Amino acid sequence: MHGGSSRGVFPPGKRHRALCFPSAVQRFSCGLFRRRFGGEDFRCDLSAVAIAVGALAMAGPATAAQGSVDWKDGQGNWHTVTNPKGCYDTPEGRALNNKTIDAIELYSEPKCGGMLVYKVGVNKSVPPPKVHFESFKA
C-alpha cells in the first residue's frame, strides 16, 4: 500500500467493525429512542428497532379464539362454536362453557348489542351466576 492507507486492508488477527450507514428511517427511529430514553450517550441498537417494528407490523387483526364455546338455549339444547371469532347470536342463552384461550363477553341483545351481561373467563362457565344472554363475543 502506498501512502500508509489502510483502506480495505485489515492487520492480521485484529477484529474490525464494518461501517454502517443507516437509512433515513433508522436514523429517525434512533433519534426518537434517544429523545425518549436519554440523550447523546444512548446507543441505538438497530436490531432492537427492527424487532420492534417487525412486531408491530405482525400485529394484525384479531384471530379466532382457539378452542370452543358451548352454550345452552332456553329449551335446554346445547350448541358448540369452534374457534370463535367475532359476535354470535345465542337466542335465549341460559348457560355457557368457555373452553377457549380468551375471555368471552355475553350481551343482552343480538349482534352483541345492549348491555354487557357477564364476562366468562378462560375455562370458566355460567351459571353461576344465573344469566340470560342473546349473543356473545369472542
N, CA, C and O atoms as a GROMACS GRO file, in nm:
protein
  552
    1MET      N    1   0.082  -0.117   0.000
    1MET     CA    2   0.000   0.000   0.000
    1MET      C    3   0.087   0.124   0.000
    1MET      O    4   0.188   0.131   0.071
    2HIS      N    5   0.048   0.220  -0.079
    2HIS     CA    6   0.124   0.344  -0.088
    2HIS      C    7   0.060   0.449   0.002
    2HIS      O    8  -0.062   0.450   0.016
    3GLY      N    9   0.138   0.535   0.060
    3GLY     CA   10   0.088   0.648   0.138
    3GLY      C   11   0.032   0.609   0.273
    3GLY      O   12  -0.033   0.693   0.337
    4GLY      N   13   0.052   0.489   0.321
    4GLY     CA   14   0.006   0.450   0.453
    4GLY      C   15  -0.143   0.426   0.463
    4GLY      O   16  -0.196   0.414   0.573
    5SER      N   17  -0.212   0.420   0.352
    5SER     CA   18  -0.357   0.398   0.355
    5SER      C   19  -0.387   0.254   0.394
    5SER      O   20  -0.323   0.161   0.346
    6SER      N   21  -0.486   0.238   0.480
    6SER     CA   22  -0.525   0.103   0.521
    6SER      C   23  -0.663   0.068   0.469
    6SER      O   24  -0.727  -0.026   0.517
    7ARG      N   25  -0.710   0.143   0.374
    7ARG     CA   26  -0.843   0.121   0.320
    7ARG      C   27  -0.852  -0.019   0.262
    7ARG      O   28  -0.778  -0.055   0.170
    8GLY      N   29  -0.945  -0.100   0.317
    8GLY     CA   30  -0.966  -0.234   0.268
    8GLY      C   31  -0.865  -0.334   0.316
    8GLY      O   32  -0.873  -0.451   0.280
    9VAL      N   33  -0.770  -0.292   0.399
    9VAL     CA   34  -0.668  -0.385   0.448
    9VAL      C   35  -0.678  -0.389   0.601
    9VAL      O   36  -0.674  -0.286   0.667
   10PHE      N   37  -0.692  -0.508   0.655
   10PHE     CA   38  -0.701  -0.522   0.799
   10PHE      C   39  -0.580  -0.600   0.847
   10PHE      O   40  -0.546  -0.703   0.790
   11PRO      N   41  -0.514  -0.551   0.952
   11PRO     CA   42  -0.398  -0.625   1.005
   11PRO      C   43  -0.442  -0.763   1.050
   11PRO      O   44  -0.552  -0.779   1.102
   12PRO      N   45  -0.358  -0.863   1.031
   12PRO     CA   46  -0.395  -0.999   1.070
   12PRO      C   47  -0.420  -1.009   1.220
   12PRO      O   48  -0.352  -0.945   1.301
   13GLY      N   49  -0.521  -1.091   1.256
   13GLY     CA   50  -0.552  -1.116   1.396
   13GLY      C   51  -0.632  -1.005   1.464
   13GLY      O   52  -0.657  -1.015   1.584
   14LYS      N   53  -0.671  -0.903   1.393
   14LYS     CA   54  -0.748  -0.793   1.452
   14LYS      C   55  -0.893  -0.801   1.406
   14LYS      O   56  -0.923  -0.836   1.292
   15ARG      N   57  -0.981  -0.769   1.498
   15ARG     CA   58  -1.124  -0.764   1.462
   15ARG      C   59  -1.160  -0.621   1.425
   15ARG      O   60  -1.112  -0.526   1.487
   16HIS      N   61  -1.244  -0.608   1.325
   16HIS     CA   62  -1.284  -0.476   1.280
   16HIS      C   63  -1.434  -0.472   1.264
   16HIS      O   64  -1.498  -0.569   1.223
   17ARG      N   65  -1.490  -0.358   1.297
   17ARG     CA   66  -1.632  -0.337   1.279
   17ARG      C   67  -1.658  -0.281   1.140
   17ARG      O   68  -1.588  -0.190   1.096
   18ALA      N   69  -1.756  -0.334   1.075
   18ALA     CA   70  -1.793  -0.280   0.945
   18ALA      C   71  -1.866  -0.148   0.966
   18ALA      O   72  -1.942  -0.133   1.061
   19LEU      N   73  -1.842  -0.054   0.878
   19LEU     CA   74  -1.914   0.072   0.886
   19LEU      C   75  -2.056   0.052   0.837
   19LEU      O   76  -2.080  -0.019   0.740
   20CYS      N   77  -2.147   0.115   0.906
   20CYS     CA   78  -2.287   0.102   0.868
   20CYS      C   79  -2.344   0.242   0.848
   20CYS      O   80  -2.331   0.327   0.935
   21PHE      N   81  -2.405   0.264   0.736
   21PHE     CA   82  -2.468   0.391   0.708
   21PHE      C   83  -2.619   0.371   0.713
   21PHE      O   84  -2.679   0.324   0.616
   22PRO      N   85  -2.681   0.407   0.827
   22PRO     CA   86  -2.824   0.379   0.843
   22PRO      C   87  -2.910   0.459   0.747
   22PRO      O   88  -2.875   0.570   0.705
   23SER      N   89  -3.021   0.401   0.716
   23SER     CA   90  -3.118   0.468   0.628
   23SER      C   91  -3.184   0.582   0.705
   23SER      O   92  -3.166   0.596   0.826
   24ALA      N   93  -3.259   0.662   0.635
   24ALA     CA   94  -3.331   0.773   0.698
   24ALA      C   95  -3.427   0.722   0.804
   24ALA      O   96  -3.442   0.784   0.909
   25VAL      N   97  -3.493   0.609   0.779
   25VAL     CA   98  -3.587   0.552   0.877
   25VAL      C   99  -3.513   0.510   1.003
   25VAL      O  100  -3.559   0.536   1.114
   26GLN      N  101  -3.396   0.445   0.986
   26GLN     CA  102  -3.319   0.403   1.102
   26GLN      C  103  -3.269   0.523   1.181
   26GLN      O  104  -3.272   0.522   1.304
   27ARG      N  105  -3.222   0.627   1.111
   27ARG     CA  106  -3.175   0.748   1.181
   27ARG      C  107  -3.290   0.813   1.256
   27ARG      O  108  -3.272   0.856   1.370
   28PHE      N  109  -3.408   0.820   1.194
   28PHE     CA  110  -3.525   0.879   1.259
   28PHE      C  111  -3.564   0.799   1.383
   28PHE      O  112  -3.590   0.857   1.488
   29SER      N  113  -3.568   0.664   1.370
   29SER     CA  114  -3.604   0.578   1.484
   29SER      C  115  -3.506   0.595   1.598
   29SER      O  116  -3.546   0.606   1.713
   30CYS      N  117  -3.376   0.598   1.566
   30CYS     CA  118  -3.275   0.616   1.670
   30CYS      C  119  -3.290   0.751   1.736
   30CYS      O  120  -3.274   0.763   1.858
   31GLY      N  121  -3.322   0.852   1.658
   31GLY     CA  122  -3.343   0.985   1.716
   31GLY      C  123  -3.459   0.984   1.813
   31GLY      O  124  -3.451   1.045   1.920
   32LEU      N  125  -3.567   0.916   1.777
   32LEU     CA  126  -3.681   0.906   1.869
   32LEU      C  127  -3.641   0.834   1.997
   32LEU      O  128  -3.678   0.877   2.106
   33PHE      N  129  -3.566   0.723   1.985
   33PHE     CA  130  -3.523   0.649   2.102
   33PHE      C  131  -3.431   0.733   2.190
   33PHE      O  132  -3.440   0.729   2.313
   34ARG      N  133  -3.341   0.810   2.126
   34ARG     CA  134  -3.251   0.895   2.205
   34ARG      C  135  -3.328   0.999   2.284
   34ARG      O  136  -3.302   1.020   2.402
   35ARG      N  137  -3.426   1.065   2.218
   35ARG     CA  138  -3.505   1.166   2.288
   35ARG      C  139  -3.586   1.104   2.400
   35ARG      O  140  -3.602   1.164   2.506
   36ARG      N  141  -3.636   0.984   2.377
   36ARG     CA  142  -3.723   0.919   2.476
   36ARG      C  143  -3.643   0.863   2.593
   36ARG      O  144  -3.687   0.872   2.708
   37PHE      N  145  -3.526   0.805   2.566
   37PHE     CA  146  -3.456   0.731   2.669
   37PHE      C  147  -3.322   0.790   2.711
   37PHE      O  148  -3.249   0.726   2.787
   38GLY      N  149  -3.288   0.908   2.666
   38GLY     CA  150  -3.173   0.968   2.729
   38GLY      C  151  -3.055   1.012   2.646
   38GLY      O  152  -2.953   0.943   2.642
   39GLY      N  153  -3.066   1.122   2.583
   39GLY     CA  154  -2.954   1.199   2.532
   39GLY      C  155  -2.858   1.132   2.438
   39GLY      O  156  -2.889   1.031   2.373
   40GLU      N  157  -2.739   1.192   2.431
   40GLU     CA  158  -2.638   1.152   2.335
   40GLU      C  159  -2.568   1.021   2.370
   40GLU      O  160  -2.517   0.953   2.281
   41ASP      N  161  -2.566   0.983   2.499
   41ASP     CA  162  -2.496   0.862   2.539
   41ASP      C  163  -2.572   0.737   2.502
   41ASP      O  164  -2.515   0.627   2.500
   42PHE      N  165  -2.699   0.751   2.471
   42PHE     CA  166  -2.780   0.634   2.436
   42PHE      C  167  -2.737   0.581   2.301
   42PHE      O  168  -2.733   0.657   2.204
   43ARG      N  169  -2.704   0.454   2.294
   43ARG     CA  170  -2.666   0.392   2.166
   43ARG      C  171  -2.783   0.314   2.114
   43ARG      O  172  -2.837   0.226   2.182
   44CYS      N  173  -2.821   0.346   1.996
   44CYS     CA  174  -2.938   0.282   1.936
   44CYS      C  175  -2.898   0.148   1.876
   44CYS      O  176  -2.814   0.141   1.786
   45ASP      N  177  -2.959   0.044   1.925
   45ASP     CA  178  -2.936  -0.089   1.871
   45ASP      C  179  -3.036  -0.110   1.758
   45ASP      O  180  -3.154  -0.133   1.783
   46LEU      N  181  -2.989  -0.102   1.636
   46LEU     CA  182  -3.080  -0.109   1.522
   46LEU      C  183  -3.151  -0.243   1.512
   46LEU      O  184  -3.262  -0.250   1.459
   47SER      N  185  -3.089  -0.350   1.562
   47SER     CA  186  -3.158  -0.479   1.558
   47SER      C  187  -3.279  -0.475   1.651
   47SER      O  188  -3.382  -0.535   1.620
   48ALA      N  189  -3.269  -0.406   1.765
   48ALA     CA  190  -3.383  -0.394   1.856
   48ALA      C  191  -3.494  -0.312   1.790
   48ALA      O  192  -3.612  -0.344   1.804
   49VAL      N  193  -3.455  -0.206   1.719
   49VAL     CA  194  -3.554  -0.126   1.647
   49VAL      C  195  -3.623  -0.211   1.542
   49VAL      O  196  -3.745  -0.204   1.527
   50ALA      N  197  -3.547  -0.289   1.469
   50ALA     CA  198  -3.605  -0.374   1.365
   50ALA      C  199  -3.702  -0.476   1.424
   50ALA      O  200  -3.808  -0.501   1.368
   51ILE      N  201  -3.666  -0.533   1.537
   51ILE     CA  202  -3.755  -0.630   1.604
   51ILE      C  203  -3.884  -0.561   1.646
   51ILE      O  204  -3.992  -0.615   1.625
   52ALA      N  205  -3.873  -0.442   1.704
   52ALA     CA  206  -3.993  -0.370   1.749
   52ALA      C  207  -4.083  -0.336   1.631
   52ALA      O  208  -4.205  -0.352   1.639
   53VAL      N  209  -4.024  -0.288   1.523
   53VAL     CA  210  -4.103  -0.253   1.404
   53VAL      C  211  -4.167  -0.378   1.346
   53VAL      O  212  -4.283  -0.375   1.304
   54GLY      N  213  -4.093  -0.489   1.342
   54GLY     CA  214  -4.148  -0.614   1.291
   54GLY      C  215  -4.263  -0.665   1.375
   54GLY      O  216  -4.362  -0.715   1.322
   55ALA      N  217  -4.251  -0.652   1.506
   55ALA     CA  218  -4.359  -0.696   1.595
   55ALA      C  219  -4.484  -0.614   1.572
   55ALA      O  220  -4.595  -0.668   1.571
   56LEU      N  221  -4.469  -0.484   1.552
   56LEU     CA  222  -4.586  -0.401   1.524
   56LEU      C  223  -4.649  -0.436   1.390
   56LEU      O  224  -4.772  -0.437   1.377
   57ALA      N  225  -4.566  -0.464   1.291
   57ALA     CA  226  -4.618  -0.497   1.159
   57ALA      C  227  -4.694  -0.629   1.161
   57ALA      O  228  -4.790  -0.647   1.086
   58MET      N  229  -4.650  -0.723   1.246
   58MET     CA  230  -4.715  -0.853   1.251
   58MET      C  231  -4.843  -0.852   1.333
   58MET      O  232  -4.923  -0.944   1.323
   59ALA      N  233  -4.863  -0.749   1.415
   59ALA     CA  234  -4.983  -0.741   1.496
   59ALA      C  235  -5.100  -0.700   1.407
   59ALA      O  236  -5.132  -0.582   1.396
   60GLY      N  237  -5.160  -0.796   1.345
   60GLY     CA  238  -5.270  -0.770   1.253
   60GLY      C  239  -5.403  -0.780   1.324
   60GLY      O  240  -5.410  -0.765   1.446
   61PRO      N  241  -5.509  -0.805   1.250
   61PRO     CA  242  -5.641  -0.817   1.310
   61PRO      C  243  -5.648  -0.937   1.405
   61PRO      O  244  -5.569  -1.031   1.395
   62ALA      N  245  -5.744  -0.931   1.496
   62ALA     CA  246  -5.759  -1.037   1.594
   62ALA      C  247  -5.786  -1.170   1.525
   62ALA      O  248  -5.855  -1.178   1.424
   63THR      N  249  -5.730  -1.274   1.582
   63THR     CA  250  -5.751  -1.407   1.528
   63THR      C  251  -5.857  -1.478   1.610
   63THR      O  252  -5.897  -1.432   1.717
   64ALA      N  253  -5.902  -1.590   1.559
   64ALA     CA  254  -6.004  -1.668   1.628
   64ALA      C  255  -5.950  -1.719   1.761
   64ALA      O  256  -5.832  -1.753   1.773
   65ALA      N  257  -6.039  -1.724   1.861
   65ALA     CA  258  -6.002  -1.781   1.990
   65ALA      C  259  -5.990  -1.932   1.974
   65ALA      O  260  -6.084  -1.997   1.930
   66GLN      N  261  -5.876  -1.986   2.010
   66GLN     CA  262  -5.854  -2.130   1.998
   66GLN      C  263  -5.941  -2.203   2.099
   66GLN      O  264  -5.946  -2.164   2.215
   67GLY      N  265  -6.008  -2.308   2.055
   67GLY     CA  266  -6.092  -2.387   2.144
   67GLY      C  267  -6.237  -2.383   2.100
   67GLY      O  268  -6.267  -2.368   1.981
   68SER      N  269  -6.327  -2.397   2.197
   68SER     CA  270  -6.469  -2.396   2.164
   68SER      C  271  -6.551  -2.331   2.274
   68SER      O  272  -6.507  -2.319   2.388
   69VAL      N  273  -6.671  -2.290   2.236
   69VAL     CA  274  -6.769  -2.235   2.329
   69VAL      C  275  -6.895  -2.319   2.316
   69VAL      O  276  -6.948  -2.336   2.207
   70ASP      N  277  -6.941  -2.372   2.427
   70ASP     CA  278  -7.068  -2.446   2.431
   70ASP      C  279  -7.169  -2.357   2.501
   70ASP      O  280  -7.142  -2.304   2.608
   71TRP      N  281  -7.288  -2.342   2.439
   71TRP     CA  282  -7.392  -2.262   2.504
   71TRP      C  283  -7.526  -2.334   2.497
   71TRP      O  284  -7.552  -2.410   2.404
   72LYS      N  285  -7.610  -2.309   2.597
   72LYS     CA  286  -7.741  -2.374   2.608
   72LYS      C  287  -7.851  -2.271   2.590
   72LYS      O  288  -7.849  -2.165   2.652
   73ASP      N  289  -7.948  -2.305   2.505
   73ASP     CA  290  -8.062  -2.215   2.482
   73ASP      C  291  -8.173  -2.238   2.584
   73ASP      O  292  -8.161  -2.324   2.673
   74GLY      N  293  -8.280  -2.163   2.572
   74GLY     CA  294  -8.393  -2.171   2.665
   74GLY      C  295  -8.466  -2.304   2.665
   74GLY      O  296  -8.533  -2.336   2.764
   75GLN      N  297  -8.455  -2.385   2.559
   75GLN     CA  298  -8.518  -2.516   2.551
   75GLN      C  299  -8.427  -2.627   2.605
   75GLN      O  300  -8.467  -2.744   2.607
   76GLY      N  301  -8.308  -2.593   2.648
   76GLY     CA  302  -8.215  -2.691   2.703
   76GLY      C  303  -8.124  -2.756   2.600
   76GLY      O  304  -8.052  -2.850   2.633
   77ASN      N  305  -8.124  -2.706   2.477
   77ASN     CA  306  -8.037  -2.760   2.372
   77ASN      C  307  -7.899  -2.695   2.377
   77ASN      O  308  -7.887  -2.573   2.392
   78TRP      N  309  -7.796  -2.779   2.366
   78TRP     CA  310  -7.659  -2.729   2.366
   78TRP      C  311  -7.610  -2.707   2.223
   78TRP      O  312  -7.640  -2.786   2.133
   79HIS      N  313  -7.533  -2.602   2.203
   79HIS     CA  314  -7.475  -2.567   2.073
   79HIS      C  315  -7.326  -2.542   2.093
   79HIS      O  316  -7.284  -2.495   2.199
   80THR      N  317  -7.244  -2.574   1.992
   80THR     CA  318  -7.099  -2.556   2.001
   80THR      C  319  -7.049  -2.468   1.888
   80THR      O  320  -7.088  -2.485   1.773
   81VAL      N  321  -6.964  -2.374   1.922
   81VAL     CA  322  -6.895  -2.289   1.824
   81VAL      C  323  -6.746  -2.317   1.842
   81VAL      O  324  -6.690  -2.295   1.949
   82THR      N  325  -6.682  -2.365   1.734
   82THR     CA  326  -6.539  -2.399   1.739
   82THR      C  327  -6.456  -2.282   1.688
   82THR      O  328  -6.489  -2.222   1.586
   83ASN      N  329  -6.348  -2.252   1.759
   83ASN     CA  330  -6.257  -2.140   1.726
   83ASN      C  331  -6.336  -2.012   1.695
   83ASN      O  332  -6.326  -1.959   1.585
   84PRO      N  333  -6.414  -1.964   1.791
   84PRO     CA  334  -6.498  -1.847   1.766
   84PRO      C  335  -6.418  -1.720   1.739
   84PRO      O  336  -6.310  -1.700   1.795
   85LYS      N  337  -6.473  -1.636   1.653
   85LYS     CA  338  -6.413  -1.506   1.622
   85LYS      C  339  -6.528  -1.410   1.594
   85LYS      O  340  -6.608  -1.433   1.503
   86GLY      N  341  -6.537  -1.305   1.672
   86GLY     CA  342  -6.642  -1.207   1.650
   86GLY      C  343  -6.764  -1.232   1.735
   86GLY      O  344  -6.756  -1.286   1.846
   87CYS      N  345  -6.880  -1.193   1.682
   87CYS     CA  346  -7.005  -1.197   1.757
   87CYS      C  347  -7.095  -1.310   1.706
   87CYS      O  348  -7.104  -1.335   1.586
   88TYR      N  349  -7.161  -1.379   1.800
   88TYR     CA  350  -7.254  -1.488   1.766
   88TYR      C  351  -7.384  -1.467   1.840
   88TYR      O  352  -7.384  -1.442   1.961
   89ASP      N  353  -7.496  -1.477   1.770
   89ASP     CA  354  -7.626  -1.470   1.834
   89ASP      C  355  -7.656  -1.602   1.905
   89ASP      O  356  -7.627  -1.710   1.853
   90THR      N  357  -7.712  -1.591   2.024
   90THR     CA  358  -7.745  -1.708   2.107
   90THR      C  359  -7.887  -1.689   2.161
   90THR      O  360  -7.904  -1.655   2.278
   91PRO      N  361  -7.989  -1.712   2.077
   91PRO     CA  362  -8.127  -1.688   2.121
   91PRO      C  363  -8.158  -1.759   2.253
   91PRO      O  364  -8.140  -1.880   2.266
   92GLU      N  365  -8.206  -1.680   2.349
   92GLU     CA  366  -8.245  -1.730   2.481
   92GLU      C  367  -8.132  -1.805   2.550
   92GLU      O  368  -8.155  -1.909   2.613
   93GLY      N  369  -8.009  -1.755   2.540
   93GLY     CA  370  -7.896  -1.819   2.604
   93GLY      C  371  -7.911  -1.826   2.755
   93GLY      O  372  -7.947  -1.726   2.818
   94ARG      N  373  -7.884  -1.943   2.812
   94ARG     CA  374  -7.901  -1.963   2.957
   94ARG      C  375  -7.774  -2.010   3.027
   94ARG      O  376  -7.756  -1.987   3.146
   95ALA      N  377  -7.684  -2.078   2.952
   95ALA     CA  378  -7.560  -2.129   3.011
   95ALA      C  379  -7.452  -2.126   2.904
   95ALA      O  380  -7.481  -2.132   2.785
   96LEU      N  381  -7.326  -2.116   2.948
   96LEU     CA  382  -7.216  -2.112   2.854
   96LEU      C  383  -7.091  -2.170   2.920
   96LEU      O  384  -7.061  -2.140   3.036
   97ASN      N  385  -7.020  -2.254   2.846
   97ASN     CA  386  -6.890  -2.308   2.888
   97ASN      C  387  -6.784  -2.254   2.794
   97ASN      O  388  -6.788  -2.278   2.673
   98ASN      N  389  -6.689  -2.180   2.849
   98ASN     CA  390  -6.582  -2.121   2.770
   98ASN      C  391  -6.461  -2.213   2.773
   98ASN      O  392  -6.392  -2.222   2.874
   99LYS      N  393  -6.435  -2.280   2.662
   99LYS     CA  394  -6.319  -2.370   2.650
   99LYS      C  395  -6.216  -2.312   2.553
   99LYS      O  396  -6.147  -2.386   2.483
  100THR      N  397  -6.206  -2.178   2.550
  100THR     CA  398  -6.110  -2.111   2.462
  100THR      C  399  -5.995  -2.055   2.545
  100THR      O  400  -5.991  -2.071   2.667
  101ILE      N  401  -5.902  -1.990   2.476
  101ILE     CA  402  -5.787  -1.929   2.544
  101ILE      C  403  -5.810  -1.781   2.574
  101ILE      O  404  -5.719  -1.713   2.620
  102ASP      N  405  -5.931  -1.731   2.548
  102ASP     CA  406  -5.966  -1.591   2.574
  102ASP      C  407  -6.099  -1.583   2.648
  102ASP      O  408  -6.178  -1.677   2.646
  103ALA      N  409  -6.122  -1.469   2.715
  103ALA     CA  410  -6.249  -1.445   2.782
  103ALA      C  411  -6.359  -1.426   2.677
  103ALA      O  412  -6.334  -1.381   2.566
  104ILE      N  413  -6.482  -1.460   2.716
  104ILE     CA  414  -6.600  -1.444   2.630
  104ILE      C  415  -6.692  -1.343   2.696
  104ILE      O  416  -6.716  -1.350   2.817
  105GLU      N  417  -6.745  -1.249   2.618
  105GLU     CA  418  -6.838  -1.149   2.670
  105GLU      C  419  -6.980  -1.183   2.629
  105GLU      O  420  -7.006  -1.213   2.512
  106LEU      N  421  -7.072  -1.180   2.724
  106LEU     CA  422  -7.214  -1.208   2.699
  106LEU      C  423  -7.290  -1.076   2.693
  106LEU      O  424  -7.268  -0.987   2.775
  107TYR      N  425  -7.383  -1.065   2.596
  107TYR     CA  426  -7.458  -0.941   2.576
  107TYR      C  427  -7.608  -0.965   2.586
  107TYR      O  428  -7.658  -1.074   2.560
  108SER      N  429  -7.680  -0.858   2.626
  108SER     CA  430  -7.824  -0.867   2.649
  108SER      C  431  -7.906  -0.865   2.519
  108SER      O  432  -8.023  -0.904   2.521
  109GLU      N  433  -7.847  -0.822   2.409
  109GLU     CA  434  -7.918  -0.813   2.281
  109GLU      C  435  -7.844  -0.890   2.172
  109GLU      O  436  -7.724  -0.915   2.184
  110PRO      N  437  -7.916  -0.928   2.063
  110PRO     CA  438  -7.848  -0.993   1.949
  110PRO      C  439  -7.742  -0.900   1.890
  110PRO      O  440  -7.745  -0.779   1.912
  111LYS      N  441  -7.649  -0.957   1.814
  111LYS     CA  442  -7.543  -0.883   1.746
  111LYS      C  443  -7.455  -0.805   1.844
  111LYS      O  444  -7.404  -0.698   1.812
  112CYS      N  445  -7.438  -0.863   1.965
  112CYS     CA  446  -7.353  -0.804   2.070
  112CYS      C  447  -7.393  -0.661   2.104
  112CYS      O  448  -7.309  -0.576   2.131
  113GLY      N  449  -7.524  -0.638   2.101
  113GLY     CA  450  -7.578  -0.507   2.136
  113GLY      C  451  -7.629  -0.508   2.280
  113GLY      O  452  -7.620  -0.608   2.351
  114GLY      N  453  -7.682  -0.394   2.320
  114GLY     CA  454  -7.735  -0.383   2.455
  114GLY      C  455  -7.623  -0.375   2.557
  114GLY      O  456  -7.516  -0.321   2.530
  115MET      N  457  -7.650  -0.431   2.673
  115MET     CA  458  -7.553  -0.424   2.783
  115MET      C  459  -7.464  -0.548   2.787
  115MET      O  460  -7.504  -0.657   2.745
  116LEU      N  461  -7.344  -0.529   2.838
  116LEU     CA  462  -7.256  -0.642   2.866
  116LEU      C  463  -7.314  -0.708   2.991
  116LEU      O  464  -7.320  -0.647   3.097
  117VAL      N  465  -7.356  -0.834   2.977
  117VAL     CA  466  -7.420  -0.905   3.087
  117VAL      C  467  -7.316  -0.966   3.180
  117VAL      O  468  -7.328  -0.956   3.302
  118TYR      N  469  -7.214  -1.030   3.121
  118TYR     CA  470  -7.116  -1.101   3.202
  118TYR      C  471  -6.994  -1.131   3.116
  118TYR      O  472  -7.004  -1.145   2.994
  119LYS      N  473  -6.880  -1.142   3.181
  119LYS     CA  474  -6.756  -1.180   3.112
  119LYS      C  475  -6.715  -1.316   3.168
  119LYS      O  476  -6.688  -1.328   3.287
  120VAL      N  477  -6.710  -1.417   3.080
  120VAL     CA  478  -6.677  -1.554   3.120
  120VAL      C  479  -6.528  -1.577   3.093
  120VAL      O  480  -6.483  -1.572   2.979
  121GLY      N  481  -6.453  -1.602   3.200
  121GLY     CA  482  -6.309  -1.622   3.189
  121GLY      C  483  -6.272  -1.752   3.119
  121GLY      O  484  -6.358  -1.834   3.088
  122VAL      N  485  -6.142  -1.768   3.095
  122VAL     CA  486  -6.088  -1.887   3.029
  122VAL      C  487  -6.118  -2.010   3.116
  122VAL      O  488  -6.093  -2.010   3.237
  123ASN      N  489  -6.171  -2.114   3.052
  123ASN     CA  490  -6.207  -2.240   3.119
  123ASN      C  491  -6.307  -2.220   3.232
  123ASN      O  492  -6.304  -2.293   3.331
  124LYS      N  493  -6.396  -2.120   3.218
  124LYS     CA  494  -6.500  -2.093   3.318
  124LYS      C  495  -6.636  -2.117   3.254
  124LYS      O  496  -6.648  -2.128   3.132
  125SER      N  497  -6.738  -2.124   3.339
  125SER     CA  498  -6.876  -2.148   3.292
  125SER      C  499  -6.972  -2.058   3.367
  125SER      O  500  -6.942  -2.008   3.475
  126VAL      N  501  -7.088  -2.037   3.308
  126VAL     CA  502  -7.202  -1.974   3.375
  126VAL      C  503  -7.323  -2.062   3.348
  126VAL      O  504  -7.327  -2.120   3.239
  127PRO      N  505  -7.421  -2.079   3.434
  127PRO     CA  506  -7.418  -2.028   3.572
  127PRO      C  507  -7.326  -2.108   3.661
  127PRO      O  508  -7.274  -2.210   3.616
  128PRO      N  509  -7.302  -2.067   3.784
  128PRO     CA  510  -7.345  -1.940   3.843
  128PRO      C  511  -7.262  -1.825   3.788
  128PRO      O  512  -7.153  -1.851   3.739
  129PRO      N  513  -7.306  -1.705   3.792
  129PRO     CA  514  -7.440  -1.664   3.832
  129PRO      C  515  -7.541  -1.699   3.724
  129PRO      O  516  -7.505  -1.730   3.611
  130LYS      N  517  -7.669  -1.692   3.762
  130LYS     CA  518  -7.776  -1.716   3.665
  130LYS      C  519  -7.773  -1.602   3.562
  130LYS      O  520  -7.772  -1.484   3.599
  131VAL      N  521  -7.770  -1.638   3.434
  131VAL     CA  522  -7.760  -1.537   3.329
  131VAL      C  523  -7.865  -1.561   3.221
  131VAL      O  524  -7.916  -1.672   3.204
  132HIS      N  525  -7.895  -1.455   3.150
  132HIS     CA  526  -7.977  -1.460   3.029
  132HIS      C  527  -7.905  -1.371   2.928
  132HIS      O  528  -7.882  -1.253   2.954
  133PHE      N  529  -7.869  -1.428   2.814
  133PHE     CA  530  -7.794  -1.352   2.714
  133PHE      C  531  -7.847  -1.386   2.575
  133PHE      O  532  -7.901  -1.495   2.553
  134GLU      N  533  -7.830  -1.293   2.482
  134GLU     CA  534  -7.878  -1.310   2.346
  134GLU      C  535  -7.764  -1.320   2.244
  134GLU      O  536  -7.789  -1.352   2.127
  135SER      N  537  -7.642  -1.293   2.286
  135SER     CA  538  -7.527  -1.304   2.197
  135SER      C  539  -7.400  -1.307   2.280
  135SER      O  540  -7.400  -1.269   2.397
  136PHE      N  541  -7.291  -1.354   2.216
  136PHE     CA  542  -7.160  -1.350   2.282
  136PHE      C  543  -7.055  -1.307   2.182
  136PHE      O  544  -7.071  -1.324   2.061
  137LYS      N  545  -6.944  -1.251   2.236
  137LYS     CA  546  -6.833  -1.206   2.152
  137LYS      C  547  -6.706  -1.275   2.200
  137LYS      O  548  -6.675  -1.277   2.319
  138ALA      N  549  -6.633  -1.332   2.103
  138ALA     CA  550  -6.505  -1.395   2.135
  138ALA      C  551  -6.393  -1.300   2.100
  138ALA      O  552  -6.276  -1.333   2.120
   0.00000   0.00000   0.00000
